[in-house]
């Protein structure tokens, strides 16, 4: 490959064909060695000879590729519930017994917001001092 590319250093299509075939071969069964080959190859390039616009375009492409390759961020673990309990728990301390809350909700005047009603039941009514 080196001799072929050296014989026609200005032939962009030859370089394109050679490198796409090389990467296709490397990509058949990528492993740690493949990563090392790509890293070493990229590190050996004389980036300072590349026009700034092309450097910027390559940098943007490599950032996009890095995002695609990276593992997705870990999802936070949901808060642990007491063993044997599934789903959200009713806050009996704040709102009293459930049947009492249901009765109050059914009788709620239409001009009172649900937030105000719940604050009132929880003892945090801003209208009371």
Protein Blocks (a to p, Z undefined) as FASTA:
>chain_A
ZZmmmmmmmlmklmmmmmmmmmmmmmmmgcfklmmmmmmmmmmpcfklpcfklmmmmmmm
mmmmmmmmpccddddddddddehiacjdddfklnopfklmmmmmmmpcfkbcfklmmmmm
nopafkbZZ
